[in-house]
Amino acid sequence: MPKKFIEDFVILENKRQTSEFVILTLQHPTNLPKIYPGQFAEIKVEGSPNTFLRRPLSIHDVDYQNNTIKLLVQEVGEGTRRLAAMKPGESLNLIYPLGTYYSLPSSNKVLLVGGGCGVAPLLFLGRFLHENGIKPRFLIGAKSSAQLVELDEYRKLGEVFITTEDGSAGTKGFVIHHPIMKTYKPDFDWIYTCGPEAMMKVIAKYALKRNLNCEVSLENMMACGIGACLCCITPTIEGNKCTCTDGPVFNSKYLKW
């Protein structure tokens, strides 16, 4: 098992993206260890009396030259609201890098599908693929145009398609309603996805019917991040697995969906 670290980072920037999302840029004083797309960190939340457990967050991006990582934070409770309110110069303690990660595809025809805060690991994945000579395409879903984040960053790496539930940007509806998903024989061989479970189940069924490779990143509740508490168990054809250690990235054909 790859080595894990418990280390303090300093917040360089807190950049508000939408009414719900901020991006925290964290810097480490020395060289970062190797991190792979799809892995996550467990964040210790200080100054939040009712937040007893660390918060698991996907690693949004990594810059080895500047020893920084980015975290996409969605404000959904006291703990994440505290994280979203943190200021440059403050310190965050992380356990990282945790979990499994997306694999490098055997084809250069790939589609990355994200919904809501599930877009978080896909920027880092897109950069990883781009650096390995693969130009990815992104399909990003949101409730409205006001909830779309960092589109320019994704567009630096590949073509970006958008769906919004209210039709305020891109195709109206969910990601499965986008024209790129309408054909029975799509021009991509691999799908990587993260987002609401209902969305990923639909994507997994779509891939299975078309004999496409599909890897999903589960967003199960995770408390410890090291497989000790067993609160993130997910059923697979090989038995129950811990999302935090056996995942969060799984080949969708192994999940009991």
Residue pairs with C-beta under 8 A, 6 or more apart in sequence:
2 34
2 97
3 33
4 95
4 96
4 97
4 98
4 226
5 33
5 94
5 95
5 96
5 97
6 93
6 94
6 95
7 28
7 93
7 94
7 96
8 91
8 92
8 93
8 94
9 26
9 27
9 28
9 69
9 91
9 92
9 93
9 94
10 26
10 27
10 29
10 89
10 90
10 91
11 24
11 25
11 26
11 86
11 87
11 88
11 89
11 90
11 91
11 92
12 25
12 26
12 27
12 68
12 88
13 23
13 24
13 25
13 88
14 22
14 23
14 24
14 25
14 84
14 86
14 87
14 88
15 22
15 23
15 25
16 22
17 23
17 72
17 149
17 150
18 146
18 147
18 148
18 149
19 146
20 74
20 75
20 147
21 72
21 73
21 74
21 75
21 117
21 147
21 149
22 72
22 73
22 75
22 84
23 60
23 70
23 71
23 72
23 73
23 149
23 150
24 70
24 71
24 73
24 83
24 86
24 92
25 68
25 69
25 70
26 68
26 69
26 70
26 71
26 92
26 94
27 66
27 67
27 68
28 67
28 68
28 69
29 67
30 67
31 64
31 67
32 62
32 64
32 67
32 69
33 97
34 97
35 59
35 62
35 69
35 96
35 97
36 97
36 101
36 102
36 128
37 59
37 101
37 102
37 121
37 124
37 125
37 127
37 128
38 58
38 99
38 100
38 101
38 102
38 121
38 125
38 215
38 217
38 248
38 249
39 58
39 59
39 96
39 97
39 98
39 99
39 100
39 101
40 56
40 57
40 58
40 59
40 96
40 97
40 98
40 99
40 121
40 225
40 248
41 56
41 57
41 59
41 69
41 71
41 94
41 95
41 96
41 97
41 98
42 54
42 55
42 56
42 94
42 95
42 96
42 98
42 222
42 224
42 225
43 54
43 55
43 56
43 57
43 71
43 83
43 92
43 93
43 94
44 54
44 92
44 93
44 94
45 51
45 54
45 55
45 79
45 82
45 83
46 82
47 82
48 78
48 79
48 81
48 82
50 78
51 77
51 78
51 79
51 82
53 223
53 224
54 95
54 223
54 224
54 225
55 79
55 80
55 83
56 98
56 222
56 225
56 244
57 71
57 72
57 73
57 120
58 71
58 72
58 120
58 121
58 194
58 217
59 69
59 70
59 71
59 96
59 97
59 120
59 121
59 124
60 69
60 70
60 71
60 72
60 120
60 121
60 123
60 124
61 69
61 70
61 123
61 124
61 127
61 153
62 68
62 69
62 70
62 124
62 127
63 69
69 96
71 83
71 120
72 117
72 119
72 120
72 149
73 80
73 83
73 84
74 80
74 116
74 117
75 81
75 84
83 92
86 92
95 225
95 226
98 225
98 226
98 244
98 245
99 225
99 243
99 244
99 245
99 247
99 248
99 249
100 245
100 246
100 247
100 248
100 249
100 250
101 249
102 121
102 125
102 128
102 192
102 215
102 217
102 249
103 215
104 128
104 129
104 132
105 129
105 134
105 189
105 190
105 213
106 189
107 188
107 189
107 190
108 133
108 134
108 135
109 187
109 188
109 189
109 190
110 129
110 134
110 136
110 137
110 188
110 189
110 190
110 191
110 192
111 136
111 137
111 138
111 139
111 180
111 186
111 188
111 190
111 191
111 192
112 122
112 125
112 126
112 136
112 137
112 138
112 139
112 191
112 192
112 193
113 138
113 139
113 140
113 141
113 175
113 191
113 192
113 193
113 194
113 195
113 199
113 203
114 120
114 122
114 138
114 139
114 140
114 141
114 193
114 194
114 195
115 140
115 141
115 142
115 174
115 175
115 194
115 195
115 196
115 199
116 141
116 142
116 143
116 147
116 195
116 196
117 195
117 219
118 193
118 194
118 195
118 196
118 199
118 200
118 217
118 219
119 140
119 149
119 194
119 195
120 194
121 194
121 217
122 138
122 140
122 154
122 192
122 194
123 150
123 153
123 154
123 157
125 136
125 192
126 136
126 138
126 154
126 157
126 158
127 157
129 135
129 136
129 157
130 136
130 157
130 158
135 157
135 158
136 157
136 158
137 158
137 159
137 160
137 161
137 180
137 188
138 154
138 157
138 158
138 159
138 160
138 161
139 161
139 162
139 163
139 175
139 178
139 180
139 181
140 148
140 151
140 154
140 160
140 161
140 162
140 163
140 175
141 162
141 163
141 164
141 165
141 174
141 175
141 195
141 199
142 148
142 162
142 163
142 164
142 165
142 169
143 164
143 165
143 166
144 164
144 165
144 166
144 168
144 169
145 164
145 168
145 169
146 168
147 164
148 162
148 164
148 169
151 160
151 162
154 160
161 170
161 171
161 178
161 180
162 169
162 170
162 171
163 170
163 171
163 172
163 173
163 174
163 175
163 177
163 178
164 170
164 171
164 172
165 172
165 173
165 174
166 172
167 173
170 178
171 177
171 178
171 179
174 199
174 202
175 181
175 195
175 199
175 203
176 199
176 202
176 203
176 206
180 186
181 206
184 210
185 210
186 210
186 212
188 212
189 212
189 213
190 212
190 213
190 214
190 215
191 203
191 206
191 207
191 212
191 213
191 214
191 215
192 214
192 215
192 217
193 199
193 200
193 203
193 204
193 214
193 215
193 216
193 217
194 200
194 216
194 217
194 219
195 219
196 219
197 218
197 219
200 216
200 218
200 252
201 257
203 214
203 216
203 252
204 214
204 216
204 252
204 253
204 255
204 257
205 257
206 212
207 213
207 214
207 252
208 214
208 252
208 253
213 251
214 251
214 252
214 253
215 249
215 250
215 251
215 252
216 249
216 250
216 252
216 255
217 247
217 248
217 249
218 234
218 243
218 247
218 248
218 250
219 248
220 232
220 234
220 243
220 247
220 248
221 231
221 232
222 231
222 232
222 243
222 244
222 248
223 229
223 231
223 232
224 231
224 244
225 244
226 244
226 245
227 242
227 244
227 245
227 246
230 242
232 242
232 243
232 244
233 240
233 241
233 242
233 243
234 240
234 241
234 242
234 243
234 247
234 250
234 255
235 241
235 255
235 256
236 250
236 254
236 255
236 256
237 254
237 255
237 256
238 254
241 247
241 250
